[in-house]
């Protein structure tokens, strides 16, 4: 693996697991199992900046230094990071109006489960 791309991939993966500790548990990585996801606006803003920084650094790598497979890997990571950053920047969670899903439904489900 390219010596400049490999650390970016590792940082990106660690960032994803740190952001979503439950996701780490699903894939058998318990490094962040001692914490819950920080859903604060400040944490989200920091996550967006880190995603964009990783994507920019990966996109800046010269194609000539990467194999075909490494260019594909880089492309996927850049698109995933930028896509996630863009989705979070849209703040969709702040104006979800679906009556069938959302925080209001989750709270009702938790309350109902607690009674059983």
C-alpha positions as CSV (number, residue, x, y, z in Angstrom):
1,X,0.0,0.0,0.0
2,X,1.2,3.5,-0.8
3,X,3.0,5.0,2.2
4,X,1.0,8.2,2.0
5,X,-2.4,6.7,1.3
6,X,-2.2,3.9,4.0
7,X,-2.1,6.3,7.0
8,X,-5.0,8.3,5.6
9,X,-7.1,5.1,5.3
10,X,-6.2,4.2,8.9
11,X,-7.1,7.7,10.2
12,X,-10.4,7.6,8.2
13,X,-11.3,4.1,9.6
14,X,-10.4,5.1,13.2
15,X,-12.5,8.3,12.8
16,X,-15.5,6.3,11.7
17,X,-15.2,3.9,14.6
18,X,-14.6,6.7,17.1
19,X,-17.7,8.5,15.7
20,X,-19.8,5.4,15.9
21,X,-18.5,3.1,18.7
22,X,-21.5,0.7,18.1
23,X,-20.3,0.2,14.5
24,X,-16.9,-0.9,15.9
25,X,-18.6,-3.5,18.1
26,X,-20.4,-4.9,15.1
27,X,-17.1,-5.4,13.2
28,X,-15.3,-6.7,16.3
29,X,-13.3,-3.6,17.1
30,X,-13.7,-2.8,20.8
31,X,-11.3,0.2,21.1
32,X,-14.1,2.7,21.5
33,X,-16.6,0.4,23.4
34,X,-16.2,2.4,26.6
35,X,-18.0,5.4,25.1
36,X,-21.2,6.5,23.4
37,X,-21.6,8.5,20.3
38,X,-21.3,12.2,20.9
39,X,-24.2,13.7,19.1
40,X,-23.5,17.3,20.1
41,X,-23.3,20.0,17.4
42,X,-19.7,20.7,18.3
43,X,-18.7,17.0,17.9
44,X,-20.5,16.9,14.5
45,X,-18.8,20.1,13.3
46,X,-15.4,18.6,14.3
47,X,-16.2,15.4,12.6
48,X,-17.1,17.2,9.4
49,X,-13.8,19.1,9.4
50,X,-11.9,16.0,10.0
51,X,-13.7,14.2,7.1
52,X,-13.0,17.0,4.8
53,X,-9.3,17.2,5.8
54,X,-8.8,13.5,5.2
55,X,-10.6,13.7,1.8
56,X,-8.6,16.7,0.7
57,X,-5.3,15.1,1.7
58,X,-6.2,11.8,-0.1
59,X,-7.4,13.7,-3.2
60,X,-4.1,15.6,-3.3
61,X,-2.1,12.5,-3.8
62,X,-0.6,12.2,-7.2
63,X,-2.2,9.5,-9.4
64,X,1.3,8.6,-10.7
65,X,2.3,7.4,-7.2
66,X,-0.7,5.1,-6.8
67,X,-1.5,1.7,-8.4
68,X,-4.8,1.2,-10.1
69,X,-6.2,-0.5,-7.0
70,X,-4.9,2.3,-4.8
71,X,-6.6,4.9,-7.0
72,X,-9.9,3.0,-6.6
73,X,-9.5,2.8,-2.9
74,X,-8.6,6.5,-2.6
75,X,-11.6,7.4,-4.8
76,X,-14.0,5.4,-2.7
77,X,-12.6,6.9,0.6
78,X,-12.7,10.4,-0.8
79,X,-16.3,10.0,-2.0
80,X,-17.4,8.4,1.3
81,X,-15.8,11.1,3.4
82,X,-17.1,14.0,1.3
83,X,-20.5,12.4,1.1
84,X,-20.7,12.0,4.8
85,X,-19.5,15.5,5.5
86,X,-22.1,16.9,3.0
87,X,-24.9,14.9,4.5
88,X,-24.0,16.0,8.0
89,X,-23.5,19.6,6.9
90,X,-27.1,19.6,5.6
91,X,-28.4,19.1,9.2
92,X,-31.2,16.8,8.1
93,X,-31.6,15.5,11.6
94,X,-32.6,19.0,12.7
95,X,-35.8,19.1,10.6
96,X,-37.0,15.5,10.3
97,X,-40.7,15.7,10.0
98,X,-41.6,12.1,9.3
99,X,-44.4,11.0,11.7
100,X,-43.3,7.4,11.5
101,X,-39.6,7.8,12.4
102,X,-37.5,10.2,14.5
103,X,-36.7,11.0,18.1
104,X,-40.4,11.2,19.1
105,X,-41.0,7.6,17.9
106,X,-37.7,6.3,19.5
107,X,-38.7,7.8,22.8
108,X,-42.1,6.1,22.7
109,X,-40.5,2.8,21.8
110,X,-38.0,3.1,24.7
111,X,-40.8,4.0,27.1
112,X,-42.9,1.0,25.9
113,X,-39.9,-1.4,26.1
114,X,-39.3,-0.2,29.7
115,X,-42.8,-1.3,30.7
116,X,-42.3,-4.9,29.5
